[in-house]
Amino acid sequence: MSEPRSIALRMRELPPADLRDELEVFVVARFKEVLLMDDHEELPLDTSFFDLGLTSLNLGRLRKELEEALDVGIDATLLFNTPTVDELVTHLSKRLVTAVYDR
């Protein structure tokens, strides 16, 4: 599965200033896909996953997809303790920046 690996590599090659924006675009697209939203629909970034209509099962699938695509682990409790897209993107961008500098 080379596409997810290339996404992870591309994200890690971005300057930290650009990483969060690119990551947000990627994560929002995945959430919209799971929520069966059109590309032109606005996804509220500060609304709880469950208020958006995600179920625990869908959130688990989304977590797995993001982990594989970004090559980073996501603790399941994070999704319940920081349950918004904005908070998830912030967390993931910090993890990816850290992964780059820990090499």
N, C-alpha and C positions, 0 to 999 in steps of 0.2 A: 504494500500500500504506500506508494511513493508520494502521493498528493499530501496526506497529513504531515509526513516528514518534511516536505518542502515548505509547508505553512509554518511549522515550528522553526525551521532554519531561517526563513524569511523574517519572521518576527524577531528572532534573536539578533539578526543583523541590523535591525533598525536602530537609529539613535534613540536613546531614552525619551527624548522630547517628542518623537513621532510614534513610539511604540504604543502608548496608551490609545491614541486616536485610531490607529490601525486595528488594534486589538478590540476596541469598542465596535468598530464596523463588523469585524468577524463574529464576535459574540452576539451582537444584535441580530445578524443574519441567521445564526443558528437558532436563536430563540424564536424569531419570526417563523422559521421553518417548522419548528415543533408546535408552535401555536397556530399554524395554518393561516398566518397573516400574509397579506400582499406586501410586495416591496415598498409600495408607496404609503402604507399605513405606518403611523407613528407608534413606536414602542416606548411606553413611559419607563425611563431608566430608574426612577426612584420608587417604583411600585413593587410591592412584595411579589415574589414568584407565584405564590398561591393566589394572590389577588389578580394576577395576570391570567390565571386559569390553568397553571401547570399543576399536574398531579405529582405525587411522590415518584411514581413510576416514570413519568416523562422526565422529571428532573434527574432521576438516576441515569436514564439513557443519555440525556444531554451532558451530564457530568462525564460520562464515559467517552462520549464523542469529543468533548473539549480536551480531556486528558490525552487522548490519542493524537488529536490534531496538533496540540501545542507541546506535546511531550513533557508534560508536567502533571504531577499528582494534585488532585483537589480533594481535600478532606471533606467527607460528607457533612460533617457538623458545620463546616463553613457555610454551606448552602442554607442551613437553617438559622445560623447565627448572624449572617450578613445576607439576608435574602432579597437583594435587589441586583439588577443588572449592573448598575453603577458601582456598587460595592464589590461585586464579583470581578469586574474589569479592573478596578483599582488593585485588588488582591493579586490577580493574575499578572498584571503589568509589573508589580513589585517582584513577584516570583521569577518572571522571565528576565528582568534586569539582573537580579541576584544570580540567576543561573549563568548568565553571560560572564559576570565578573568573578564567579567562583571557578571558572575553567582554568 
